[in-house]
Amino acid sequence: MQAFLGALHHAGAAGGVLITTSRFTPDAVAFARSITPRVILIDGPRLGRLMVTHGIGVQERQTFRVVETDEDFFETA
């Protein structure tokens, strides 16, 4: 992360995003929160959620239909 921060500083960037398929250590998370420029950390679980949410690199495999009773249908006039 320190090399990434150095590259951001050298480029004059206002911030950056660092992505891993693994996890960041608590120390890395604390360090990222304490520095400028801002660095957003995306770990494997968050990356997976973002991919599903935005439909990137995933395919729909099965769809479930959820229904509920329409109470108005059964009301008497």
All heavy atoms as a GROMACS GRO file, in nm:
protein
  587
    1MET      N    1   0.082  -0.118   0.000
    1MET     CA    2   0.000   0.000   0.000
    1MET      C    3   0.087   0.125   0.000
    1MET      O    4   0.050   0.225  -0.061
    1MET     CB    5  -0.094   0.000   0.120
    1MET     CG    6  -0.186   0.119   0.116
    1MET     SD    7  -0.304   0.136   0.248
    1MET     CE    8  -0.369  -0.022   0.265
    2GLN      N    9   0.200   0.119   0.066
    2GLN     CA   10   0.287   0.236   0.069
    2GLN      C   11   0.341   0.268  -0.070
    2GLN      O   12   0.353   0.385  -0.106
    2GLN     CB   13   0.400   0.213   0.169
    2GLN     CG   14   0.349   0.214   0.313
    2GLN     CD   15   0.458   0.183   0.412
    2GLN    OE1   16   0.562   0.128   0.378
    2GLN    NE2   17   0.432   0.215   0.538
    3ALA      N   18   0.371   0.166  -0.151
    3ALA     CA   19   0.416   0.190  -0.288
    3ALA      C   20   0.304   0.253  -0.370
    3ALA      O   21   0.328   0.343  -0.451
    3ALA     CB   22   0.463   0.060  -0.352
    4PHE      N   23   0.181   0.206  -0.349
    4PHE     CA   24   0.065   0.262  -0.418
    4PHE      C   25   0.048   0.408  -0.380
    4PHE      O   26   0.025   0.494  -0.465
    4PHE     CB   27  -0.059   0.180  -0.385
    4PHE     CG   28  -0.185   0.227  -0.453
    4PHE    CD1   29  -0.199   0.219  -0.590
    4PHE    CD2   30  -0.288   0.278  -0.378
    4PHE    CE1   31  -0.316   0.261  -0.653
    4PHE    CE2   32  -0.406   0.321  -0.440
    4PHE     CZ   33  -0.419   0.313  -0.577
    5LEU      N   34   0.059   0.438  -0.253
    5LEU     CA   35   0.047   0.576  -0.204
    5LEU      C   36   0.157   0.664  -0.265
    5LEU      O   37   0.132   0.777  -0.306
    5LEU     CB   38   0.053   0.580  -0.052
    5LEU     CG   39   0.037   0.717   0.012
    5LEU    CD1   40  -0.098   0.777  -0.022
    5LEU    CD2   41   0.055   0.708   0.162
    6GLY      N   42   0.277   0.609  -0.273
    6GLY     CA   43   0.387   0.683  -0.336
    6GLY      C   44   0.358   0.714  -0.482
    6GLY      O   45   0.386   0.824  -0.530
    7ALA      N   46   0.299   0.618  -0.553
    7ALA     CA   47   0.264   0.640  -0.694
    7ALA      C   48   0.155   0.746  -0.707
    7ALA      O   49   0.160   0.829  -0.798
    7ALA     CB   50   0.218   0.508  -0.757
    8LEU      N   51   0.057   0.744  -0.615
    8LEU     CA   52  -0.047   0.847  -0.617
    8LEU      C   53   0.013   0.985  -0.595
    8LEU      O   54  -0.021   1.081  -0.665
    8LEU     CB   55  -0.153   0.819  -0.509
    8LEU     CG   56  -0.244   0.699  -0.529
    8LEU    CD1   57  -0.334   0.681  -0.407
    8LEU    CD2   58  -0.328   0.715  -0.655
    9HIS      N   59   0.100   0.994  -0.496
    9HIS     CA   60   0.164   1.122  -0.464
    9HIS      C   61   0.246   1.172  -0.584
    9HIS      O   62   0.240   1.290  -0.620
    9HIS     CB   63   0.252   1.106  -0.340
    9HIS     CG   64   0.319   1.233  -0.300
    9HIS    ND1   65   0.252   1.338  -0.243
    9HIS    CD2   66   0.450   1.272  -0.310
    9HIS    CE1   67   0.336   1.436  -0.220
    9HIS    NE2   68   0.458   1.398  -0.259
   10HIS      N   69   0.322   1.083  -0.645
   10HIS     CA   70   0.406   1.119  -0.759
   10HIS      C   71   0.321   1.169  -0.875
   10HIS      O   72   0.360   1.262  -0.947
   10HIS     CB   73   0.491   1.000  -0.802
   10HIS     CG   74   0.580   1.028  -0.919
   10HIS    ND1   75   0.692   1.108  -0.908
   10HIS    CD2   76   0.573   0.989  -1.048
   10HIS    CE1   77   0.750   1.117  -1.027
   10HIS    NE2   78   0.680   1.045  -1.113
   11ALA      N   79   0.203   1.109  -0.894
   11ALA     CA   80   0.115   1.149  -1.004
   11ALA      C   81   0.030   1.270  -0.970
   11ALA      O   82  -0.041   1.322  -1.055
   11ALA     CB   83   0.025   1.031  -1.042
   12GLY      N   84   0.034   1.313  -0.845
   12GLY     CA   85  -0.047   1.427  -0.803
   12GLY      C   86  -0.195   1.393  -0.795
   12GLY      O   87  -0.280   1.481  -0.809
   13ALA      N   88  -0.225   1.267  -0.772
   13ALA     CA   89  -0.364   1.222  -0.769
   13ALA      C   90  -0.433   1.267  -0.641
   13ALA      O   91  -0.372   1.279  -0.535
   13ALA     CB   92  -0.370   1.070  -0.779
   14ALA      N   93  -0.564   1.290  -0.652
   14ALA     CA   94  -0.645   1.329  -0.536
   14ALA      C   95  -0.684   1.207  -0.453
   14ALA      O   96  -0.728   1.222  -0.340
   14ALA     CB   97  -0.770   1.402  -0.582
   15GLY      N   98  -0.669   1.088  -0.508
   15GLY     CA   99  -0.704   0.966  -0.436
   15GLY      C  100  -0.688   0.846  -0.526
   15GLY      O  101  -0.648   0.858  -0.642
   16GLY      N  102  -0.720   0.730  -0.471
   16GLY     CA  103  -0.706   0.608  -0.549
   16GLY      C  104  -0.790   0.497  -0.490
   16GLY      O  105  -0.842   0.508  -0.380
   17VAL      N  106  -0.800   0.390  -0.565
   17VAL     CA  107  -0.874   0.272  -0.523
   17VAL      C  108  -0.779   0.153  -0.532
   17VAL      O  109  -0.719   0.129  -0.637
   17VAL     CB  110  -0.997   0.247  -0.612
   17VAL    CG1  111  -1.071   0.121  -0.569
   17VAL    CG2  112  -1.090   0.367  -0.611
   18LEU      N  113  -0.766   0.080  -0.422
   18LEU     CA  114  -0.680  -0.037  -0.416
   18LEU      C  115  -0.769  -0.159  -0.398
   18LEU      O  116  -0.847  -0.166  -0.302
   18LEU     CB  117  -0.580  -0.024  -0.302
   18LEU     CG  118  -0.470  -0.129  -0.293
   18LEU    CD1  119  -0.386  -0.132  -0.420
   18LEU    CD2  120  -0.380  -0.100  -0.173
   19ILE      N  121  -0.759  -0.254  -0.491
   19ILE     CA  122  -0.846  -0.371  -0.492
   19ILE      C  123  -0.762  -0.497  -0.471
   19ILE      O  124  -0.656  -0.512  -0.532
   19ILE     CB  125  -0.922  -0.382  -0.626
   19ILE    CG1  126  -1.008  -0.257  -0.649
   19ILE    CG2  127  -1.008  -0.508  -0.630
   19ILE    CD1  128  -1.070  -0.249  -0.786
   20THR      N  129  -0.814  -0.587  -0.387
   20THR     CA  130  -0.752  -0.717  -0.369
   20THR      C  131  -0.861  -0.823  -0.370
   20THR      O  132  -0.975  -0.795  -0.332
   20THR     CB  133  -0.672  -0.726  -0.237
   20THR    OG1  134  -0.608  -0.855  -0.229
   20THR    CG2  135  -0.760  -0.709  -0.116
   21THR      N  136  -0.827  -0.943  -0.414
   21THR     CA  137  -0.922  -1.053  -0.407
   21THR      C  138  -0.918  -1.119  -0.270
   21THR      O  139  -1.001  -1.204  -0.239
   21THR     CB  140  -0.894  -1.159  -0.516
   21THR    OG1  141  -0.759  -1.203  -0.502
   21THR    CG2  142  -0.917  -1.101  -0.654
   22SER      N  143  -0.825  -1.077  -0.188
   22SER     CA  144  -0.809  -1.129  -0.053
   22SER      C  145  -0.872  -1.032   0.046
   22SER      O  146  -0.976  -0.975   0.019
   22SER     CB  147  -0.660  -1.149  -0.024
   22SER     OG  148  -0.640  -1.205   0.102
   23ARG      N  149  -0.810  -1.012   0.158
   23ARG     CA  150  -0.857  -0.918   0.260
   23ARG      C  151  -0.743  -0.826   0.300
   23ARG      O  152  -0.627  -0.862   0.290
   23ARG     CB  153  -0.907  -0.991   0.384
   23ARG     CG  154  -1.032  -1.072   0.359
   23ARG     CD  155  -1.083  -1.128   0.491
   23ARG     NE  156  -1.198  -1.213   0.471
   23ARG     CZ  157  -1.323  -1.171   0.473
   23ARG    NH1  158  -1.351  -1.045   0.493
   23ARG    NH2  159  -1.422  -1.255   0.454
   24PHE      N  160  -0.777  -0.708   0.348
   24PHE     CA  161  -0.679  -0.615   0.402
   24PHE      C  162  -0.668  -0.638   0.552
   24PHE      O  163  -0.766  -0.669   0.619
   24PHE     CB  164  -0.722  -0.470   0.375
   24PHE     CG  165  -0.718  -0.433   0.230
   24PHE    CD1  166  -0.835  -0.428   0.154
   24PHE    CD2  167  -0.598  -0.406   0.166
   24PHE    CE1  168  -0.833  -0.395   0.020
   24PHE    CE2  169  -0.595  -0.373   0.032
   24PHE     CZ  170  -0.712  -0.368  -0.041
   25THR      N  171  -0.548  -0.620   0.603
   25THR     CA  172  -0.529  -0.633   0.748
   25THR      C  173  -0.592  -0.513   0.818
   25THR      O  174  -0.608  -0.406   0.756
   25THR     CB  175  -0.379  -0.638   0.784
   25THR    OG1  176  -0.320  -0.512   0.749
   25THR    CG2  177  -0.308  -0.753   0.712
   26PRO      N  178  -0.627  -0.528   0.945
   26PRO     CA  179  -0.679  -0.413   1.019
   26PRO      C  180  -0.582  -0.294   1.017
   26PRO      O  181  -0.626  -0.179   1.010
   26PRO     CB  182  -0.698  -0.467   1.161
   26PRO     CG  183  -0.721  -0.615   1.142
   26PRO     CD  184  -0.633  -0.651   1.024
   27ASP      N  185  -0.453  -0.321   1.021
   27ASP     CA  186  -0.353  -0.212   1.015
   27ASP      C  187  -0.360  -0.139   0.881
   27ASP      O  188  -0.347  -0.017   0.876
   27ASP     CB  189  -0.213  -0.266   1.039
   27ASP     CG  190  -0.187  -0.305   1.183
   27ASP    OD1  191  -0.263  -0.260   1.272
   27ASP    OD2  192  -0.092  -0.381   1.207
   28ALA      N  193  -0.379  -0.214   0.773
   28ALA     CA  194  -0.387  -0.152   0.641
   28ALA      C  195  -0.512  -0.065   0.630
   28ALA      O  196  -0.507   0.046   0.575
   28ALA     CB  197  -0.390  -0.259   0.531
   29VAL      N  198  -0.623  -0.112   0.686
   29VAL     CA  199  -0.748  -0.034   0.684
   29VAL      C  200  -0.730   0.094   0.765
   29VAL      O  201  -0.767   0.203   0.719
   29VAL     CB  202  -0.865  -0.119   0.739
   29VAL    CG1  203  -0.990  -0.034   0.754
   29VAL    CG2  204  -0.892  -0.238   0.648
   30ALA      N  205  -0.669   0.083   0.883
   30ALA     CA  206  -0.646   0.201   0.966
   30ALA      C  207  -0.553   0.299   0.896
   30ALA      O  208  -0.576   0.421   0.900
   30ALA     CB  209  -0.588   0.159   1.102
   31PHE      N  210  -0.449   0.249   0.833
   31PHE     CA  211  -0.355   0.334   0.762
   31PHE      C  212  -0.425   0.408   0.647
   31PHE      O  213  -0.409   0.529   0.631
   31PHE     CB  214  -0.239   0.250   0.708
   31PHE     CG  215  -0.138   0.328   0.629
   31PHE    CD1  216  -0.052   0.417   0.692
   31PHE    CD2  217  -0.128   0.313   0.492
   31PHE    CE1  218   0.041   0.490   0.620
   31PHE    CE2  219  -0.035   0.385   0.419
   31PHE     CZ  220   0.050   0.473   0.483
   32ALA      N  221  -0.508   0.337   0.569
   32ALA     CA  222  -0.578   0.399   0.456
   32ALA      C  223  -0.672   0.509   0.503
   32ALA      O  224  -0.690   0.609   0.433
   32ALA     CB  225  -0.654   0.292   0.378
   33ARG      N  226  -0.731   0.492   0.619
   33ARG     CA  227  -0.824   0.594   0.670
   33ARG      C  228  -0.750   0.718   0.721
   33ARG      O  229  -0.809   0.825   0.732
   33ARG     CB  230  -0.906   0.535   0.785
   33ARG     CG  231  -1.009   0.437   0.737
   33ARG     CD  232  -1.092   0.385   0.851
   33ARG     NE  233  -1.193   0.292   0.800
   33ARG     CZ  234  -1.246   0.195   0.870
   33ARG    NH1  235  -1.210   0.176   0.996
   33ARG    NH2  236  -1.336   0.116   0.816
   34SER      N  237  -0.623   0.704   0.752
   34SER     CA  238  -0.550   0.814   0.814
   34SER      C  239  -0.467   0.897   0.719
   34SER      O  240  -0.404   0.993   0.762
   34SER     CB  241  -0.459   0.757   0.923
   34SER     OG  242  -0.352   0.683   0.865
   35ILE      N  243  -0.464   0.862   0.592
   35ILE     CA  244  -0.372   0.928   0.500
   35ILE      C  245  -0.443   1.017   0.399
   35ILE      O  246  -0.562   1.007   0.376
   35ILE     CB  247  -0.287   0.824   0.423
   35ILE    CG1  248  -0.378   0.729   0.344
   35ILE    CG2  249  -0.193   0.752   0.515
   35ILE    CD1  250  -0.305   0.635   0.252
   36THR      N  251  -0.366   1.106   0.341
   36THR     CA  252  -0.407   1.186   0.228
   36THR      C  253  -0.299   1.168   0.122
   36THR      O  254  -0.182   1.175   0.155
   36THR     CB  255  -0.416   1.336   0.267
   36THR    OG1  256  -0.508   1.347   0.376
   36THR    CG2  257  -0.462   1.420   0.152
   37PRO      N  258  -0.330   1.140  -0.004
   37PRO     CA  259  -0.463   1.138  -0.062
   37PRO      C  260  -0.544   1.017  -0.014
   37PRO      O  261  -0.489   0.920   0.034
   37PRO     CB  262  -0.436   1.129  -0.212
   37PRO     CG  263  -0.303   1.066  -0.224
   37PRO     CD  264  -0.226   1.110  -0.102
   38ARG      N  265  -0.675   1.030  -0.031
   38ARG     CA  266  -0.767   0.926   0.014
   38ARG      C  267  -0.749   0.799  -0.069
   38ARG      O  268  -0.741   0.805  -0.192
   38ARG     CB  269  -0.910   0.976   0.001
   38ARG     CG  270  -1.012   0.880   0.050
   38ARG     CD  271  -1.148   0.945   0.053
   38ARG     NE  272  -1.244   0.850   0.103
   38ARG     CZ  273  -1.365   0.835   0.056
   38ARG    NH1  274  -1.408   0.911  -0.041
   38ARG    NH2  275  -1.446   0.745   0.107
   39VAL      N  276  -0.745   0.686   0.000
   39VAL     CA  277  -0.735   0.556  -0.067
   39VAL      C  278  -0.854   0.472  -0.024
   39VAL      O  279  -0.876   0.449   0.095
   39VAL     CB  280  -0.603   0.483  -0.032
   39VAL    CG1  281  -0.600   0.345  -0.093
   39VAL    CG2  282  -0.483   0.564  -0.078
   40ILE      N  283  -0.933   0.430  -0.121
   40ILE     CA  284  -1.048   0.343  -0.095
   40ILE      C  285  -1.001   0.199  -0.111
   40ILE      O  286  -0.940   0.164  -0.213
   40ILE     CB  287  -1.163   0.374  -0.191
   40ILE    CG1  288  -1.212   0.517  -0.168
   40ILE    CG2  289  -1.277   0.274  -0.175
   40ILE    CD1  290  -1.308   0.567  -0.273
   41LEU      N  291  -1.029   0.117  -0.012
   41LEU     CA  292  -0.989  -0.023  -0.016
   41LEU      C  293  -1.110  -0.109  -0.050
   41LEU      O  294  -1.216  -0.096   0.011
   41LEU     CB  295  -0.932  -0.067   0.119
   41LEU     CG  296  -0.813   0.012   0.172
   41LEU    CD1  297  -0.769  -0.042   0.306
   41LEU    CD2  298  -0.698   0.009   0.072
   42ILE      N  299  -1.094  -0.197  -0.148
   42ILE     CA  300  -1.198  -0.292  -0.184
   42ILE      C  301  -1.139  -0.432  -0.173
   42ILE      O  302  -1.047  -0.467  -0.248
   42ILE     CB  303  -1.251  -0.266  -0.327
   42ILE    CG1  304  -1.313  -0.126  -0.335
   42ILE    CG2  305  -1.351  -0.374  -0.367
   42ILE    CD1  306  -1.364  -0.088  -0.471
   43ASP      N  307  -1.191  -0.509  -0.076
   43ASP     CA  308  -1.141  -0.645  -0.056
   43ASP      C  309  -1.224  -0.745  -0.136
   43ASP      O  310  -1.322  -0.708  -0.202
   43ASP     CB  311  -1.135  -0.681   0.092
   43ASP     CG  312  -1.270  -0.685   0.159
   43ASP    OD1  313  -1.374  -0.668   0.091
   43ASP    OD2  314  -1.273  -0.706   0.282
   44GLY      N  315  -1.185  -0.871  -0.132
   44GLY     CA  316  -1.251  -0.974  -0.209
   44GLY      C  317  -1.402  -0.983  -0.188
   44GLY      O  318  -1.478  -0.983  -0.286
   45PRO      N  319  -1.449  -0.993  -0.062
   45PRO     CA  320  -1.594  -1.000  -0.042
   45PRO      C  321  -1.669  -0.879  -0.095
   45PRO      O  322  -1.775  -0.893  -0.158
   45PRO     CB  323  -1.607  -1.012   0.110
   45PRO     CG  324  -1.479  -1.076   0.154
   45PRO     CD  325  -1.375  -1.018   0.062
   46ARG      N  326  -1.615  -0.760  -0.075
   46ARG     CA  327  -1.681  -0.640  -0.127
   46ARG      C  328  -1.677  -0.638  -0.279
   46ARG      O  329  -1.774  -0.599  -0.345
   46ARG     CB  330  -1.615  -0.514  -0.070
   46ARG     CG  331  -1.683  -0.387  -0.115
   46ARG     CD  332  -1.625  -0.265  -0.049
   46ARG     NE  333  -1.689  -0.144  -0.097
   46ARG     CZ  334  -1.639  -0.024  -0.085
   46ARG    NH1  335  -1.523  -0.005  -0.024
   46ARG    NH2  336  -1.702   0.081  -0.133
   47LEU      N  337  -1.566  -0.680  -0.336
   47LEU     CA  338  -1.555  -0.688  -0.482
   47LEU      C  339  -1.661  -0.780  -0.538
   47LEU      O  340  -1.728  -0.747  -0.638
   47LEU     CB  341  -1.415  -0.735  -0.522
   47LEU     CG  342  -1.389  -0.752  -0.671
   47LEU    CD1  343  -1.408  -0.621  -0.746
   47LEU    CD2  344  -1.250  -0.809  -0.694
   48GLY      N  345  -1.681  -0.896  -0.475
   48GLY     CA  346  -1.783  -0.989  -0.519
   48GLY      C  347  -1.922  -0.928  -0.514
   48GLY      O  348  -2.002  -0.943  -0.608
   49ARG      N  349  -1.954  -0.857  -0.405
   49ARG     CA  350  -2.084  -0.792  -0.392
   49ARG      C  351  -2.103  -0.685  -0.500
   49ARG      O  352  -2.210  -0.674  -0.560
   49ARG     CB  353  -2.101  -0.730  -0.253
   49ARG     CG  354  -2.118  -0.833  -0.143
   49ARG     CD  355  -2.159  -0.768  -0.012
   49ARG     NE  356  -2.066  -0.666   0.035
   49ARG     CZ  357  -1.957  -0.688   0.108
   49ARG    NH1  358  -1.924  -0.811   0.143
   49ARG    NH2  359  -1.881  -0.588   0.147
   50LEU      N  360  -2.000  -0.608  -0.526
   50LEU     CA  361  -2.008  -0.504  -0.629
   50LEU      C  362  -2.029  -0.566  -0.768
   50LEU      O  363  -2.105  -0.513  -0.849
   50LEU     CB  364  -1.883  -0.417  -0.628
   50LEU     CG  365  -1.869  -0.321  -0.509
   50LEU    CD1  366  -1.728  -0.263  -0.503
   50LEU    CD2  367  -1.973  -0.211  -0.519
   51MET      N  368  -1.962  -0.676  -0.794
   51MET     CA  369  -1.977  -0.743  -0.924
   51MET      C  370  -2.120  -0.791  -0.943
   51MET      O  371  -2.178  -0.773  -1.051
   51MET     CB  372  -1.879  -0.860  -0.934
   51MET     CG  373  -1.735  -0.817  -0.946
   51MET     SD  374  -1.620  -0.955  -0.937
   51MET     CE  375  -1.660  -1.044  -1.088
   52VAL      N  376  -2.179  -0.849  -0.838
   52VAL     CA  377  -2.317  -0.898  -0.849
   52VAL      C  378  -2.413  -0.780  -0.862
   52VAL      O  379  -2.502  -0.781  -0.948
   52VAL     CB  380  -2.353  -0.985  -0.726
   52VAL    CG1  381  -2.502  -1.014  -0.721
   52VAL    CG2  382  -2.273  -1.114  -0.729
   53THR      N  383  -2.395  -0.678  -0.781
   53THR     CA  384  -2.483  -0.562  -0.784
   53THR      C  385  -2.485  -0.496  -0.922
   53THR      O  386  -2.591  -0.456  -0.972
   53THR     CB  387  -2.440  -0.458  -0.678
   53THR    OG1  388  -2.451  -0.518  -0.549
   53THR    CG2  389  -2.524  -0.332  -0.685
   54HIS      N  390  -2.370  -0.486  -0.985
   54HIS     CA  391  -2.359  -0.416  -1.112
   54HIS      C  392  -2.357  -0.509  -1.234
   54HIS      O  393  -2.341  -0.462  -1.347
   54HIS     CB  394  -2.236  -0.325  -1.111
   54HIS     CG  395  -2.244  -0.219  -1.006
   54HIS    ND1  396  -2.324  -0.107  -1.020
   54HIS    CD2  397  -2.188  -0.209  -0.884
   54HIS    CE1  398  -2.314  -0.033  -0.910
   54HIS    NE2  399  -2.233  -0.093  -0.826
   55GLY      N  400  -2.374  -0.639  -1.211
   55GLY     CA  401  -2.381  -0.734  -1.320
   55GLY      C  402  -2.254  -0.746  -1.401
   55GLY      O  403  -2.259  -0.766  -1.522
   56ILE      N  404  -2.139  -0.735  -1.336
   56ILE     CA  405  -2.011  -0.741  -1.406
   56ILE      C  406  -1.945  -0.876  -1.378
   56ILE      O  407  -1.922  -0.913  -1.263
   56ILE     CB  408  -1.918  -0.627  -1.359
   56ILE    CG1  409  -1.982  -0.492  -1.393
   56ILE    CG2  410  -1.779  -0.641  -1.421
   56ILE    CD1  411  -1.911  -0.374  -1.334
   57GLY      N  412  -1.917  -0.950  -1.483
   57GLY     CA  413  -1.849  -1.078  -1.468
   57GLY      C  414  -1.935  -1.187  -1.407
   57GLY      O  415  -1.882  -1.285  -1.356
   58VAL      N  416  -2.066  -1.170  -1.410
   58VAL     CA  417  -2.156  -1.270  -1.353
   58VAL      C  418  -2.266  -1.303  -1.454
   58VAL      O  419  -2.292  -1.225  -1.545
   58VAL     CB  420  -2.221  -1.221  -1.221
   58VAL    CG1  421  -2.116  -1.198  -1.114
   58VAL    CG2  422  -2.302  -1.095  -1.242
   59GLN      N  423  -2.327  -1.418  -1.438
   59GLN     CA  424  -2.440  -1.457  -1.521
   59GLN      C  425  -2.555  -1.497  -1.430
   59GLN      O  426  -2.533  -1.560  -1.325
   59GLN     CB  427  -2.405  -1.578  -1.609
   59GLN     CG  428  -2.304  -1.549  -1.715
   59GLN     CD  429  -2.275  -1.673  -1.798
   59GLN    OE1  430  -2.320  -1.782  -1.767
   59GLN    NE2  431  -2.199  -1.655  -1.904
   60GLU      N  432  -2.677  -1.464  -1.473
   60GLU     CA  433  -2.793  -1.505  -1.396
   60GLU      C  434  -2.813  -1.654  -1.416
   60GLU      O  435  -2.820  -1.702  -1.528
   60GLU     CB  436  -2.917  -1.428  -1.442
   60GLU     CG  437  -3.037  -1.455  -1.356
   60GLU     CD  438  -3.153  -1.365  -1.392
   60GLU    OE1  439  -3.134  -1.242  -1.398
   60GLU    OE2  440  -3.262  -1.419  -1.416
   61ARG      N  441  -2.823  -1.726  -1.306
   61ARG     CA  442  -2.835  -1.871  -1.313
   61ARG      C  443  -2.976  -1.919  -1.285
   61ARG      O  444  -3.026  -2.009  -1.348
   61ARG     CB  445  -2.738  -1.932  -1.213
   61ARG     CG  446  -2.715  -2.076  -1.231
   61ARG     CD  447  -2.591  -2.117  -1.159
   61ARG     NE  448  -2.580  -2.261  -1.175
   61ARG     CZ  449  -2.513  -2.337  -1.097
   61ARG    NH1  450  -2.446  -2.286  -0.997
   61ARG    NH2  451  -2.508  -2.466  -1.116
   62GLN      N  452  -3.039  -1.857  -1.187
   62GLN     CA  453  -3.173  -1.897  -1.151
   62GLN      C  454  -3.246  -1.777  -1.092
   62GLN      O  455  -3.187  -1.698  -1.018
   62GLN     CB  456  -3.169  -2.011  -1.048
   62GLN     CG  457  -3.302  -2.073  -1.018
   62GLN     CD  458  -3.288  -2.196  -0.928
   62GLN    OE1  459  -3.181  -2.224  -0.876
   62GLN    NE2  460  -3.395  -2.268  -0.913
   63THR      N  461  -3.372  -1.763  -1.124
   63THR     CA  462  -3.453  -1.654  -1.072
   63THR      C  463  -3.566  -1.712  -0.988
   63THR      O  464  -3.626  -1.812  -1.025
   63THR     CB  465  -3.513  -1.571  -1.188
   63THR    OG1  466  -3.406  -1.522  -1.269
   63THR    CG2  467  -3.594  -1.455  -1.137
   64PHE      N  468  -3.592  -1.648  -0.875
   64PHE     CA  469  -3.700  -1.690  -0.787
   64PHE      C  470  -3.812  -1.588  -0.794
   64PHE      O  471  -3.788  -1.467  -0.792
   64PHE     CB  472  -3.650  -1.701  -0.643
   64PHE     CG  473  -3.549  -1.810  -0.623
   64PHE    CD1  474  -3.414  -1.782  -0.634
   64PHE    CD2  475  -3.590  -1.938  -0.595
   64PHE    CE1  476  -3.320  -1.882  -0.616
   64PHE    CE2  477  -3.497  -2.038  -0.578
   64PHE     CZ  478  -3.362  -2.011  -0.588
   65ARG      N  479  -3.934  -1.637  -0.802
   65ARG     CA  480  -4.052  -1.551  -0.804
   65ARG      C  481  -4.111  -1.550  -0.664
   65ARG      O  482  -4.141  -1.656  -0.609
   65ARG     CB  483  -4.152  -1.604  -0.905
   65ARG     CG  484  -4.270  -1.515  -0.925
   65ARG     CD  485  -4.353  -1.566  -1.042
   65ARG     NE  486  -4.482  -1.501  -1.038
   65ARG     CZ  487  -4.598  -1.561  -1.044
   65ARG    NH1  488  -4.602  -1.692  -1.058
   65ARG    NH2  489  -4.710  -1.494  -1.036
   66VAL      N  490  -4.127  -1.433  -0.606
   66VAL     CA  491  -4.183  -1.419  -0.471
   66VAL      C  492  -4.320  -1.355  -0.485
   66VAL      O  493  -4.336  -1.251  -0.548
   66VAL     CB  494  -4.091  -1.332  -0.382
   66VAL    CG1  495  -4.151  -1.314  -0.244
   66VAL    CG2  496  -3.952  -1.392  -0.376
   67VAL      N  497  -4.422  -1.418  -0.426
   67VAL     CA  498  -4.558  -1.367  -0.433
   67VAL      C  499  -4.612  -1.347  -0.292
   67VAL      O  500  -4.561  -1.403  -0.195
   67VAL     CB  501  -4.651  -1.462  -0.513
   67VAL    CG1  502  -4.604  -1.477  -0.656
   67VAL    CG2  503  -4.660  -1.597  -0.446
   68GLU      N  504  -4.717  -1.265  -0.282
   68GLU     CA  505  -4.786  -1.246  -0.155
   68GLU      C  506  -4.934  -1.236  -0.183
   68GLU      O  507  -4.976  -1.208  -0.296
   68GLU     CB  508  -4.735  -1.123  -0.080
   68GLU     CG  509  -4.762  -0.993  -0.149
   68GLU     CD  510  -4.708  -0.873  -0.073
   68GLU    OE1  511  -4.619  -0.887   0.011
   68GLU    OE2  512  -4.759  -0.764  -0.101
   69THR      N  513  -5.013  -1.258  -0.082
   69THR     CA  514  -5.157  -1.253  -0.096
   69THR      C  515  -5.203  -1.109  -0.116
   69THR      O  516  -5.158  -1.018  -0.046
   69THR     CB  517  -5.226  -1.309   0.031
   69THR    OG1  518  -5.175  -1.440   0.054
   69THR    CG2  519  -5.375  -1.314   0.015
   70ASP      N  520  -5.293  -1.089  -0.213
   70ASP     CA  521  -5.351  -0.959  -0.240
   70ASP      C  522  -5.479  -0.946  -0.156
   70ASP      O  523  -5.584  -0.998  -0.194
   70ASP     CB  524  -5.382  -0.944  -0.388
   70ASP     CG  525  -5.440  -0.809  -0.425
   70ASP    OD1  526  -5.459  -0.725  -0.334
   70ASP    OD2  527  -5.467  -0.788  -0.544
   71GLU      N  528  -5.470  -0.882  -0.041
   71GLU     CA  529  -5.582  -0.871   0.052
   71GLU      C  530  -5.701  -0.801  -0.013
   71GLU      O  531  -5.816  -0.835   0.015
   71GLU     CB  532  -5.540  -0.796   0.178
   71GLU     CG  533  -5.427  -0.864   0.256
   71GLU     CD  534  -5.467  -0.996   0.318
   71GLU    OE1  535  -5.587  -1.015   0.348
   71GLU    OE2  536  -5.377  -1.080   0.337
   72ASP      N  537  -5.679  -0.705  -0.100
   72ASP     CA  538  -5.787  -0.632  -0.166
   72ASP      C  539  -5.873  -0.725  -0.252
   72ASP      O  540  -5.993  -0.705  -0.268
   72ASP     CB  541  -5.733  -0.518  -0.252
   72ASP     CG  542  -5.668  -0.410  -0.168
   72ASP    OD1  543  -5.704  -0.398  -0.049
   72ASP    OD2  544  -5.582  -0.338  -0.222
   73PHE      N  545  -5.814  -0.827  -0.307
   73PHE     CA  546  -5.886  -0.920  -0.393
   73PHE      C  547  -5.995  -0.994  -0.315
   73PHE      O  548  -6.102  -1.027  -0.369
   73PHE     CB  549  -5.787  -1.022  -0.452
   73PHE     CG  550  -5.850  -1.127  -0.540
   73PHE    CD1  551  -5.881  -1.097  -0.672
   73PHE    CD2  552  -5.880  -1.252  -0.491
   73PHE    CE1  553  -5.938  -1.194  -0.754
   73PHE    CE2  554  -5.937  -1.349  -0.572
   73PHE     CZ  555  -5.966  -1.319  -0.704
   74PHE      N  556  -5.971  -1.018  -0.186
   74PHE     CA  557  -6.064  -1.095  -0.106
   74PHE      C  558  -6.162  -1.011  -0.027
   74PHE      O  559  -6.248  -1.064   0.043
   74PHE     CB  560  -5.986  -1.187  -0.010
   74PHE     CG  561  -5.908  -1.291  -0.084
   74PHE    CD1  562  -5.772  -1.278  -0.106
   74PHE    CD2  563  -5.971  -1.404  -0.135
   74PHE    CE1  564  -5.701  -1.375  -0.174
   74PHE    CE2  565  -5.901  -1.501  -0.203
   74PHE     CZ  566  -5.765  -1.487  -0.223
   75GLU      N  567  -6.152  -0.879  -0.034
   75GLU     CA  568  -6.246  -0.793   0.037
   75GLU      C  569  -6.382  -0.800  -0.031
   75GLU      O  570  -6.390  -0.802  -0.154
   75GLU     CB  571  -6.196  -0.649   0.041
   75GLU     CG  572  -6.084  -0.629   0.138
   75GLU     CD  573  -6.046  -0.482   0.152
   75GLU    OE1  574  -6.123  -0.394   0.107
   75GLU    OE2  575  -5.939  -0.457   0.209
   76THR      N  576  -6.489  -0.799   0.050
   76THR     CA  577  -6.625  -0.799  -0.006
   76THR      C  578  -6.672  -0.656  -0.020
   76THR      O  579  -6.640  -0.569   0.059
   76THR     CB  580  -6.721  -0.879   0.084
   76THR    OG1  581  -6.717  -0.823   0.215
   76THR    CG2  582  -6.684  -1.024   0.088
   77ALA      N  583  -6.752  -0.634  -0.121
   77ALA     CA  584  -6.800  -0.498  -0.151
   77ALA      C  585  -6.920  -0.461  -0.068
   77ALA      O  586  -6.997  -0.530  -0.018
   77ALA     CB  587  -6.832  -0.484  -0.297
   0.00000   0.00000   0.00000
